[in-house]
Amino acid sequence: MNIEYRKIFNRNYAILSDYNISDYKECYRSKMLKSNRLDNFLTYDTQNLNGTIQFTYDISSKQSVYSFYENCDIDYEMVRHLIMSLKSAFDTLNNYLLEPDFIVLDPRLIYMNIATKSIYFCYCPGEK
C-alpha cells in the first residue's frame, strides 16, 4: 500500500494506491460508504488512473495519530480513547452491515480532529 498526500485548493487528501484494477470492483461496501456519512470514518472517493485504483480520503483539519504522538508519549487516556473510538467504529459498521476487515489500522492512516479529539479511520474496500 502506497500513501501519498496532496493539497487541492483548500482541502488535504491522503491517497492510497498500489491496487490492481482486477482486485477491486465497485461493491456494496463502496456504494454504502459513498452514499452515507458514517461516524468515525473518513469520506473517500475512488479514481481509476492508468488501470490502478486510488482511494482518496479527505483529511482536511485532521492530523494523523502517528504524527501527533511522534514526539510525545501516549498516555492511558489516549489509548482508552482510541480503543473506544474503534469500538464505536465497529458498531457503526455493524449498523450498515459492513465488515470490519477493511478498516486500515496503520497509525499513519488513523486521524484525529485536534479541536474535538475525534478519531477517524480509513475504510478501504480494496484492502483487507
C-alpha positions as CSV (number, residue, x, y, z in Angstrom):
1,M,0.0,0.0,0.0
2,N,1.4,3.4,-1.0
3,I,0.4,6.5,0.9
4,E,0.6,9.9,-0.8
5,Y,-0.6,13.3,0.5
6,R,-1.9,16.1,-1.7
7,K,-3.4,19.6,-1.1
8,I,-6.0,20.5,-3.7
9,F,-7.4,24.1,-3.3
10,N,-8.0,24.4,0.4
11,R,-8.5,20.6,1.1
12,N,-6.0,18.0,2.2
13,Y,-6.1,14.4,0.9
14,A,-4.4,11.1,1.7
15,I,-4.3,8.9,-1.3
16,L,-3.9,5.1,-1.1
17,S,-2.7,3.3,-4.2
18,D,-1.0,0.1,-5.4
19,Y,-4.2,-1.7,-6.2
20,N,-4.7,-3.6,-9.3
21,I,-8.0,-2.9,-11.2
22,S,-8.7,-6.7,-11.2
23,D,-8.5,-6.7,-7.4
24,Y,-11.2,-4.0,-6.9
25,K,-14.8,-3.8,-8.0
26,E,-17.4,-1.2,-7.0
27,C,-19.2,-3.2,-4.5
28,Y,-21.9,-2.9,-1.8
29,R,-19.3,-1.7,0.7
30,S,-18.1,1.1,-1.6
31,K,-21.6,2.2,-2.5
32,M,-22.7,2.2,1.1
33,L,-19.7,4.3,2.2
34,K,-20.0,6.8,-0.6
35,S,-23.8,7.3,-0.2
36,N,-23.7,7.6,3.6
37,R,-21.7,9.7,6.1
38,L,-20.5,7.2,8.7
39,D,-19.3,8.4,12.1
40,N,-15.7,7.7,12.9
41,F,-14.8,7.2,9.2
42,L,-13.1,9.5,6.7
43,T,-15.0,10.2,3.5
44,Y,-13.4,9.0,0.3
45,D,-13.7,8.7,-3.4
46,T,-12.1,6.3,-5.9
47,Q,-10.3,7.1,-9.1
48,N,-9.1,4.8,-11.9
49,L,-5.8,6.1,-13.0
50,N,-3.9,4.2,-15.7
51,G,-5.5,0.9,-14.7
52,T,-4.9,1.3,-11.0
53,I,-7.4,2.3,-8.3
54,Q,-6.6,5.2,-5.9
55,F,-8.6,5.8,-2.8
56,T,-8.7,9.5,-1.9
57,Y,-9.6,10.3,1.7
58,D,-10.4,13.9,2.8
59,I,-8.2,14.6,5.8
60,S,-8.8,18.4,6.0
61,S,-8.4,19.8,9.5
62,K,-7.2,16.4,10.8
63,Q,-3.8,15.1,11.8
64,S,-2.6,11.5,11.8
65,V,-2.3,10.0,15.3
66,Y,1.2,8.8,14.2
67,S,2.5,12.3,13.6
68,F,0.6,13.8,16.5
69,Y,2.2,11.4,19.0
70,E,5.6,11.2,17.3
71,N,7.3,13.5,19.7
72,C,5.4,12.7,22.9
73,D,4.2,9.8,24.9
74,I,0.8,8.2,24.5
75,D,-0.9,8.1,27.9
76,Y,-3.6,5.8,29.3
77,E,-6.5,8.1,28.4
78,M,-5.4,8.4,24.8
79,V,-5.1,4.6,24.4
80,R,-8.6,4.2,26.0
81,H,-10.0,6.9,23.7
82,L,-8.5,5.1,20.6
83,I,-10.0,1.7,21.7
84,M,-13.4,3.3,22.5
85,S,-13.4,5.0,19.1
86,L,-12.6,1.7,17.4
87,K,-15.4,0.1,19.2
88,S,-17.7,2.9,18.1
89,A,-16.5,2.4,14.5
90,F,-17.3,-1.3,14.7
91,D,-20.8,-0.5,16.0
92,T,-21.3,1.9,13.1
93,L,-20.2,-0.7,10.6
94,N,-22.5,-3.3,12.1
95,N,-25.4,-0.9,11.6
96,Y,-24.6,-0.7,7.9
97,L,-23.9,-4.4,7.6
98,L,-20.2,-3.7,6.7
99,E,-17.3,-6.0,7.6
100,P,-14.6,-4.6,10.0
101,D,-12.0,-6.4,8.0
102,F,-11.5,-3.4,5.7
103,I,-10.6,-0.9,8.4
104,V,-7.0,0.2,7.9
105,L,-5.2,0.1,11.3
106,D,-2.0,1.7,10.1
107,P,-1.2,4.6,12.6
108,R,-0.4,6.9,9.7
109,L,-4.0,6.4,8.5
110,I,-5.8,6.9,11.8
111,Y,-6.7,10.6,12.0
112,M,-7.7,12.9,14.8
113,N,-9.5,16.2,14.7
114,I,-7.3,18.2,17.1
115,A,-10.0,20.5,18.2
116,T,-12.6,17.9,19.1
117,K,-10.2,14.9,19.7
118,S,-12.5,12.8,17.5
119,I,-10.8,9.8,15.9
120,Y,-11.4,8.9,12.2
121,F,-10.5,5.6,10.5
122,C,-9.9,4.8,6.8
123,Y,-12.2,2.1,5.4
124,C,-10.6,0.6,2.3
125,P,-12.8,-1.9,0.5
126,G,-9.8,-2.8,-1.7
127,E,-7.6,-4.0,1.1
128,K,-8.3,-6.5,3.9
